[in-house]
Amino acid sequence: MSEKIDGLSMDIAAPEQEKLRAAFPHCFTEGKLDERKLFELLGTFDTLDENDREKYEFRWKGKQEALQLAGKRSAGTLRPCPDESVDWDSTRNLYIEGDNLEVLKLLQTSYYRKVKMIYIDPPYNTGNDFVYADDFADPLARYREVTRQTTKSNPESMGRFHTNWLNMMLPRLRLAANLLRDDGVIFISIDDTEITNLRKICDEIFGEENFLGIILWKKKTNGNNMGVIPPVHDYIVVYGKQVNEIGEIGYEITEEFIQKTYSNPDNDPRGAWTTMDLSANHKGPHFPITNPVTGQVWDPPEGRYWVFNEAEVKRRIEDGRIIFGKTGNTRPVQKVFAAERLSGKIRAESWWDNHGMNADATEEIRDLFGQGKLFTHPKPSKLIYNLVKIATSNDDIIIDFFSGSATTAHAVMQLNAEDGGNRRFILVQIPEMCDEKSEAYKAGYKTICEIGKERIRRAGAKIKGEQDGQVKLGEDEKSPLDTGFRVFKLDSSNLKQWDNSPITGENAPTLFEQRILAMLDIIKPDRADLDVVYEVMLKLGQDLCEPILAIDVGNGRQVYGVGADVTFMVCLAPNITEVEAKIMAEYAPGRIVFADQCFRDSTDKSNVKLTLRDRGITIRVL
């Protein structure tokens, strides 16, 4: 049999180590990196003197432990909850309840480098306590403690100082970066308190060169006299995975934009045009440009450079693409023709003052739920809608792992309804308890997750009612609008973990024997087959929205085919022989995962292995 599947999440360091090993195989000795050889090979060994150890870097107490926490493999899993879901069998959207640190670890294999956009609105640093207090030794134990608490938080136990906030954000951003495609983008909402620190940790994780800009979002009309300069805005910090792969971020060019921006006052046969500055602030050619008609000479503005070299400028003047105004006496500019515009985007600018405000977000939830203020400081769907619009296209995946009131799901569904897209959302939210004095609690919502799920249900129904599902946009047939979502909840692995704690005393041999016998059936007794199937899907990198087919192999026993084409199977049924193996092989799965207890003895196991091997099917064991 091939290697066993354990109950741990993906080792996030492994892919990076394999890249290094592939590029520099001779720098590894007995499987370990020899740093001295690597530095010698790169010609940088002599530079590693005392001065390098004092180079600029961003440090704080707990940083190293936070990074280690990102690399600590999770012993958790995601358990399916069809009863709380909408359109379970057909939807491609996910809503996951759980601590986002553990969930991000579990999503690594299935969604590694598959996500086009991440938006997060993390807890702002208000100086108060918060529920994202990670436990390095046992993250799942900490999570269970948080979700059992009866109040929103414990103000006596933890303060949200800069180090606490940074230690919370660093491992989550580290894991999030792994999920982004090369052309992926992350948007992070933040206020003044941590904007500087956020930039620094994002520079470390994503690279300074992948900083794309900051959007200033006007969130309210006045600052209510808060501070010397009352704040009326938040920041949205934007980074890309690989800046050279992203292209332009912006809005699609519309006919209305063309009519408003371009004209043809001189009846140029090349069509409508507009003008653009001929200079830029990045270093380039610096020479005088002479108007061939008037002889007037122009230098680039102080501190700027021409965007073309001298020969290209001369060619464009002759071609009528560089002009000197109606009178011929103004600074040279370049003609840009609508018909030749290569980009299909209008770049988004940094100041957003018409994309909804806090009050709009509160009113939006009030309209959906028909009652008072259920959520504190939600973001308006119009804001997220525009972020999704400028950064994604038809089939992209969008993740929000601080999903709160589920605004991101609302925005994605709304945009899909309008442009016929099939964008998918993955939302993650810790089931933080609502304050017992809050309107949400009084309305029957015990956790933030309950509000979020209900918000998606109501928003989806509203959008479908308004848009009629957008099965048809113009003359193009479109897929039915997906307003469903599959609910999964974080829990400990369905597979038992070996207890390696010491056993002492007179009963040690008996206790050790009991421990061994308990591991003969690796699956926990309180877990259903589908719990195990979805854990296997996570471990093997399958999308959690893939369909699952129950296949009868006789005597009331079922195995499970994953994917529309049954790319692999999971078998948990007892008494499997080569007879049942042949039935499974008819579906031509690439591999089959068995539980060890599927076989009565080693003979049946060997026969099944040989039967499937002859048909080119690989085997893995739980």
N, C-alpha and C positions, 0 to 999 in steps of 0.2 A: 504494500500500500504506500501511497505517497504521503507527504508530510501532513500532520494533523492540523486542524483549525483550532486555535485557542480562543479564549474569550476576551482578547485584548484588541484595541484599536490599532490602526496603522502606525508603524514607527516612522515619524515624519522626518527623522534624520537619514533614514536609509536611502531614499532617492538621491539626496545630495551627496552622500558618501559614494553611491554607485557612479554618479557623474565624475567625481574626483578620481575614483578608481579606474574608470574607463579612460580618462585623459592622462593619468599619471600612474600606470600600474606598477612601475618600478619604484614608486615612493611608498609602497606598502610592504611591510615585513610581517609575516605570520598573521596577515589579515588586519594589521593595524597601521595607521598612517605614521610614517617617519617624517615629522615636521622638518627636521634638519635637511633631509634629502630634498624635500619639496622646495624649501627656501633656497637651497643651493642651485637647484634646477632653474628656478625663476630668476636667479642672479640677484637675489635680494637679501641673502644671508648676512652680508657685511653691513647692511643698513639697520639690522635689528640691534641697535645699541641702546644705551640708557635713554637717549633722547626720545626714541620711539615709544618707550614705556610711559613718557610724559606727554604724548600727543593729545590733542583735543578729543575728548569723548564725553558723552552724557552719562553720568552715573548717579545712582541714588541707592539708598539702603534697600536691599531686597531684590535688586535687579537681576542678579545671577540666579537666585532662586526662582524668580518669575519666569526666566527663560527655560530653566530646567523643568518647570511645571508644564510649559508648552510641550516639551518633549516626552513627558511622562505618559506612557500609554494608558488609555482608559480601559477599565474592566467593566464598563457599562454596555448597554445596548439600548435600542429604541424599540419599544413594544407597540404594535399596531392597536388602534382604537377605532374600529369601523363605526361603532354606534355613535361616536361624537363627530363623525366626519360627514361631508356632503359629497354625493356622487363618488363614493369610494372606488367603484369599478372603472370609472372613466377619467377621473381628474388627473392632472399632472402637477398639481400644487401640493405643498406640504406645510403643515403647521406642527411644530415640534415643541412640546413642553419639557423644559429641563434647563439646567445650568448651561449657558452657552459655551463655556469652556469645554465641558465634557462632550457636548453635542458636536462642536466643531472638530474635536478629535475623531469622533465616530463618523463624521461625514468625509473625512480625508480621502479614503479609498474610493468611494463612489463618485465624489464630485471634485476630485483633484484636477485643477486647471480646466474646469468646465464652466465656471461662473463668469458671466459678462459684467455684472454690476453688483456691488455691495453698497447698501445704504445702512448706516447705523446712527442712532440718536442715543448715545450712551448716557448713563447717569451723569449729570453735571456735578462738579465738585462744589457742594454748598456748605461744606464743613460739618454736615450731619452724617449719620451712619448710613450704610447701605447693605443690601443682601449679598453683594458679590464679594464676599470675604473668603478667599480660596484657602483650602487646606492641602498643603503639599503632601502630607502623609496619606490622607484618605479623602480625595475630593468627593466621592460618592456619599461618604458618611456625612460630610459637611452639607451636601445638597439635601440629604434626607432630613437633617436637622432643621434646615431653613424652611423646607416645605411643610414641616409639621408645626411650625410655630404659629401661634394664634393671633399675634399682632404683626403689624407690618415690619417692625424692626425693633432693635434693642438699643436705644440711645445711650445706655450706660456702658456698652461693651466695645464700641468701635467708633473711631472718628475718621472722617474722610479727608485726611490731609493729602498733600501732593504725593507722598510716597505710596500711600494706600491706593490712590487713584491710578498712579502709574503702574503699580504692581498688578492691578486689576486689568488694565488695558493692554499691557505689553504682550502677554501670552495669547490673548484673544486676537490681536492684530497679526501676530506671527502666524497663527493657524489660518486666519482669514486670507492672508497673502497667498498661501498655498492653493487656495480654491480658485483664485482668479486666473482666467485665461491670459495669454500674452497680450491680448488687446483689451483686457479687463480694466475696470475703473472702480475706485472706492470713494464714496462720499461720506464724510463724517461731520455731523452737526456738533457744535461746541460753542461755549461762550468765552468771555474774556479770561476766566479763572485759569483754564488749562490750555488755551490756544497755543502758547509758546511751547509748553512741554509736549503737546500733541504733535506739533511740527517736528520736534526733535526726535521723538520715537518713530514717527513715520519716515523721517529721513533715514533712520537706521534700518528700518524694516523694508521699505520700498525703494530707498535710494533717493538722494537729493535730485538726481537727474530726472526722476519720474514724478516730481512735483508738478502738477498741472495748473494749480491756481487756488484761489479762495473766493468763494461766493459770499457776499454779504447780503443776508436775507433780512428785510425789514419785517419784524415780527409783531410790532404794535405801534400805535400812533404817538405814545408818550412813555417816558420812563418812570412815571409816577414819583418824580423827585428822588430816584434812587441814585446815590453817588453824586460826585461833583459834576460829572458829565453823564446824565441819565442815559442808560443803554436802551436803544430801541431796535437792536439788531442781534442776530446770531451769526456765527460763521459756519460755512460748510467747506471743510478742507477737502481738496480733491487730489488724489494720487492715481497714477496708472501703474500697471504691472510692467509694461515695456513701452516707454513713450513713443518709440519709433514704430510700434505696431498698432497704435490706437487710431491714427487718423484724426480727423476733426470731430470735436464734440459740439453738437449744435442742432438746430432745427432744420428740417427738410425745407428746401427752397420751394416756395409756392408761387403760383401765377400772380397772386396779389403782390408778393414781394418784388417780382420781376417788374411789374407795371409801375410800382412805386419807386424803384431804385434806378432803373435803366431808362434811357431815352435815346433819341437819334436826331439831335437838332441840326446836324450837318449832313443828314442823309447819307451817312457812311454805308457803302454797300455791304459791309460786314454785319450790319444790324445794330440793334440798340446797345448802348455802352454807358459806362459811368467812369469816373476818374478815381485814381488811387495814388497815394503818395509815392514818390520815386525814391524816397530815402527811408533808412531804417537805423535803429540805434545799435545794431550789432555791427561788428567790424567788417568792413568791406572796401570796395574801391573808393578813392578820394581824389577827384580830378574836376576841373571846371567843365561845365556843359555850355556850349555856345549855341544860341539861337541862330540858325543859318540865314534867316531872313533879316533880322534886326541887328545881328552881331552882338547882342547883349550876352554877357557871360554870367553863369550862375554856379556858385559853389554849394555843396550840400550844407544844410543848416548846421550850426555849431554842435559838435558832439555826435553828429550822425554821418552816415555814409550812403552812397548810391547803392541800389540793390542790383544793378547790372554793371558789367565792366565797360570800358570805353568803347570797344568795338560793337558791343551789343546795343549800347545807347545810340551810337551813330546809325546802326541798322534800323532801330525802332523809330528814330526821327524820320528817316527816309521813307519808312513804311506808314507814317502817320499814326504810330502807336504812342509816341511821346509828343505831347503838344504843349504850347506856351500860352494857353488861354485864348479867348476870343480876340483880344487886341494884339496878341503876340508879345506882350510885355510882362507876363506873369511867370512865376517860377514853374519850371517844367513838371508835368505830371504825366502819368501813364494812362492810356485808355484801356479799360477792361471790358470785353464784350460778353454779353449775356450768353451768346451761343457757344463761347469757348470756355466758359467757367467749368473747371474740372471738378471742383468740390460740389457735392450735393447738399452741403450744410451751410446754415447761417450760424456763425459762431455765437455761443452763449456768452454774454458779458458778465461782469463780476457783481453788478449791483442789481438785486432783485427786490423791487418794491411793489410788485403787482402780482405776486404769486401766493396770495392768501396770508392771513395773519393768525396769531394765537386765537383771537376771538372768533375767527371763521372756523377754526378747527373745533372749538368748543360747540359752536352752533351746529356744525356738521354732525357731530355725535348726538346732540340733542334732537336733531331732526330724524336721525336714524332710529333712536331708541324712544323718542317721544317723551322724554323726561329730563330731569336736571343734569347737573354736571357729574358725569360718571368717571371722568378721567382727568388727571392733573397734567397740564402742559402738553396736550397732544399736538402733533404737527398737522397742518392742513393737507388734505390729499392733493390739492392743487400744487403744492410745493414738490412733493415726491413725484407726482405725475410729470412735472416738467423735467425733473432729474432723470426719470426713466426715459422720457421722450428724447432727450438730447444724447443719451448714452447707449441706448439699446435698439435692437430691431426685432424682427418677427419672432424667432424661436429662442430668444435668449433667456437665461436663468438669472433671476434677481434674488439676492439673499439679504435679509434683514435679521440680525441675531440679537438685537435689542428691540423687539417688535412692538412692545407696549400695546397700544390700542389697535394695532394692525392696519395703520394707515397705508403702509406700503402695499399690502394686498389690495386694498381699495383702489389705490392709484393704478396698479398694474391691470386690474380688471377693467377699469374705466378706459384706459388707453387702448387695450385690446378691443374693447367694444367699438371704439371710434375708428381705429385703423385696420381692424381685421387681423391683428397680430395674435400669435400664440405664445406670448411671453409667459414664463412660469415663475411663481414665487415660492421661496422657501423661507418661512418665518420661524424664529426661535425665540421663546420667552420663558423665563423662569416663572413658575406658578406662585409668584409673590402674593401673600395674603393682603386683601384689601382691609383698610382700617375699619374697625367695627362701627366707627362714627361716620363713615363716609356714605354718600348717597348711593354709591355702587353696592356697598354691603347691604344697605337697607333695601335696595332693589332686588336682592337675591344673588348678587355676584360675589362669591367668596374670594376669588383670585382674579388677578389681571388677565390670566389666560381665558377665563370664562367670558370676560368682556371682549377680548380680542376675537375669539371664535364666533361669538354672537354678532360682532360687528361685521365680520366677513359674510356671514349668512345673510344679514339684512342688506348690506351693501350690494352683494351679488344679486339678490332678488330685485332690488331697486334698479340696478343697471340693466338687468335682463328685461324688466318691465318697460324701461325707457327706450332701450335699443332693440328690443325684440330679438336679442341674441346675436344680431349682426351676422346672420347666416349669409346675407348677400350685401355687398357694398358696391353700389354701381352695377356694373355688368359682371363682376368677378364673384364666383362662388367662394365662400369662406367656411371654415370649420365652425361648428357651433361654439359659442362663447363658453369658456370654461370658468365657472364661478364656484367650483367645488374645491375641496381640499381634504387630504388624508391626514388624520391626526396620529401622531406617534408620541410616546412618553418615555422619557429617560428612566432607566431602571438598571439594576445590576445585571450582569450577563446571565443568560439562560443556562450557561455551562458552568458547572461547579468548578471552583478553583481549589487547587491543592492547598491544604492548610499545613504550612511548614513551621508552625510554632512548636517550640520544644515540648516534649511529653516526659514527665518525670513521675517518680513514685512507683509503688508496687504494681499498680494497674497499667503501667506504661505499655507492656506488650499487647494487652487486650485492647487498649485504646488505639494503639497503632494499627492493629488488625481491623478494628471497626472503621478507622479512617480509610484504609485501603478498600474495604468492601463498599463503603459509601461512594467511592469513585468509579465502581464498575459500571454504574449507569451515570454517564457524564451530565445528563440533562436534569435540571432541577424538577422535582415532582409537581410543582405548582404552575408549570409553564405549558402553554398550548403549542401545538405543532407550528402554527403560523408565527408565534413568537420566535421560534427557532429558525424558521425559514427566512424571516426578515433579518435576523442577526447574521445568518450565512450570507445573505445578499450584501449586507454592509461590509463584511469581511472580504468578500470576493469582488467588491467594487461595482455592484449592480445598482442601477437607479431604483430608488424605493417606490417609484410609481409604475414599475414594470408589472404587467398582469401575472397572476399566478394560477396555473391550471391544476386542479386536483385530478389525478389519474388513478383509476382503479386497477390494482394488480392482482385482484382475487381475494376471496374470503373477507370482504369488507375492508381490506387494507388499501390505504392510499399513499401515493407518493406525490410530490409537488414539482410541476414543471414551471420554470421561471422564464418569463419573456414570451412574446407572441410566437416566436419561433422555437421555444423551449431550448434556450441556449445552454441551460444546465438544469439538473434536478436535485432535489433534496429528498432523501429517503430516511424516514424515522420508523417505518413499519417493522414489526418483528418477523422472524422466520423467513428471511429472504434467501432464496436459492437461485441457481442459474435459470430456473423457470421464470421467476419474476424479473430477473436481470434481462432476459430476452425481450420481455414485454417493454421494459424501459428502453432498451436499445432501439426499438422500432421508432421512437421519437427522435433518434439521432442527436441526443444532447452532446455537447462538447465534453462535459464532465458530470459526474454524479457524486454528491456528498452523502455519505452514510454515517449514521450513528453506529458505534461499535456494537451496541446491543441489538442491531438488526439481524445478527447472525447467531445461529444456535451454537456453532462451534467453528474451529479454525478451518475445517474441511469446507463447509459452506462458504466461508469467507474467501478461500482460495479459488473455489470453483467460480464464484461470482466475479472475482478479479480477472480470471482467465477469460471468461465469457465476454466481458466488457472490453478487455484489452484487445481481443481479436477483432472487435468492431471499432477500434480506434477511440475508445472512450476512456478518459482518465478518471481516476478515483481520488477523492480526499475523504478523510475521516474526522469526525468530531472528537 
